[in-house]
Amino acid sequence: MGEAAHNRSWQIAEIVFVPALLGALALQWAVPLSLPRASFTIVFVALGGVLMIAGAMLVVSARRELKRQGQPIEPGTPTSAVVTSGVFAHSRNPLYLGGVLFLFGLALAANLPWLLVLLVPAIIACNYILIVPEERYLSALFGAEYQAYTTRVRRWIGRSRR
């Protein structure tokens, strides 16, 4: 096992989420789609705004909790503890969840249905490129402590019922 979960500079959240956004913008330009608007415009914009704010707040909270616990914020840096407090008590991946919420909200608020479509492969890529290697790394590094955490807290959101 390497010194960090991600030892390659490209193994960052941006590698899976930015292409989804850029692809959505390109597809929207080439093949315009629209969410059903009519009288729901204000609802889509308001809900999108709320999701964007919630996503941003989740990312900020997760970064603050990592810093408060003395753990690295930047990818590719070794960790020395399993953070289970703050937002990590409710999601093992609050940074990725926050990014997804932000982009989902952006798709609604900006009427970018292509982004909703491309978020699906981005989430799948996030799972295999980022989350699975992180889980292997943390499991190898922290063993039973990390396994106990995974039985208590779900990967994306919520407490486990196991």
N, C-alpha and C positions, 0 to 999 in steps of 0.2 A: 504494500500500500504506500502511495506517495505521501509527501508531506501535507498535502491538502486534497480536498475532494476533487478540485479542478485544477490541474496543472497546465492546462493549455489556455492561452489568452482568449481564445474564441469561445470558451465554455462559460458564457455569461448569459443572463436573462435577455439582454438585448439581441443576442444572436437568434433567438426564437420569436421574440415579440416585435422587434423593429421590422423585420421582413414582412410580417403579417400586416402591419400598418402600411408600409410602403406598397406592398402588393395590393392591398385594398384600395389605396388611392389610385394606383395605376389601373386597376380593374374598373373602378368607378368612373374614371375618365374614358376608358375604352368601351365599357359596356355599362352605362349608367343604370343603377337600380335605385329604388326608393322604398323605404318602409311605408306602410299604409299610414298616411298622415291625417288628412281631413281635420276633424276637430281634436285629434289626439296630439297635435304638434306640441302644445304646451306640456302635455304629459310626458312625451318622449324626451323633450329638452330638460324638463325638471328631473325626471328619473335618471337620465343620463348624467346630469350635473351632480346629483346626489351620489351616484355610483362612482363618478370620477373623484369627488371629494373623499368618499369613503376609502377608495383604493389608495389615494395619495396619503391619507392619514394612516392607513395600515402600514404602508411602506415606511413612513416616518417613524411610527411607533416601533416597528420591528428593528429599524436601524438604531434607534435610541436604546432599546432594550439590549441589543448586542453590545453597544458601546458601554452601557451601564454595567454589564456583566464582564467587561474587559475582553470581549471577543471581537475578532476581525469583522469588518463590514465589507471589505473588498474581496472578491473571489480570488482563489488561488493562494490564500493565506491560511496556514494551519490554524486549527481551533484547539482550545485546551479544555473546553467544558461543553456539556450539553445544556443549552439554554431552554428552560422549561417555564419561565416566568413571563409575565406581561402577555403580549399577544401570542407568544409561543405556547401558552397554556391552552390555547384554543385552535391553533393551526401549527403544524410542523413546518409549513412553508408560507408564512405570512407575506414575505416579499413577493413571491410569485403570485399569490392570491391577490395581493394589492394591485399588481400589474394587470392581471386579468380583469379585475373589477374596473380599473381605470379605462382600459381599452373597450370593455363592454359598454361602459357609460359613454365613452366618446362615440362609439358606433351609433348609439341611440340619439345622443344630442346632436350629432353632426349629420345624421341620416346617411350612415355608411354601412349598408347591409353587407357589403363584401367583407368588411372587417369582422362581422359576426361569423361569416362563413370561414374566414381564414384563422379565426381564433381557435377553431377546433383542431386543425393540424398543429398550430403553435402550442397548444396545451399538451398534445400528444408528444411533440418534440421536447417540450419542457420536461415532461416526465422522464423520457429516455435519455436525453442529453444531460440534464441537470440533476433532477431529483434522484433517480436510481443510483448514479455514482455517489451522490452525497450520502444517501442512506447506507450504501456499502461501506463508505469511508467511516461514517459515524459508528456503524455497527462494529467494524473491525477495531476502531479506536476505543470505544467506550463499552462495548459488550452488553452485559446485562442492564446497565444503567440506561443505555439508549433503547434497548428492547422494551424495557418497562415503560419508557416514554411513548414508544410507538403503540403500545397497547392502551395507553390512556388517551392519547390525542391523535386524531385522524390526520391524514396527509394534508388535506386541504382545509377542512373546517369542522369543528365539533369534537366533543369528547366521545371516545369509543364506548360502546355498550358491552364490550367483552367482559 
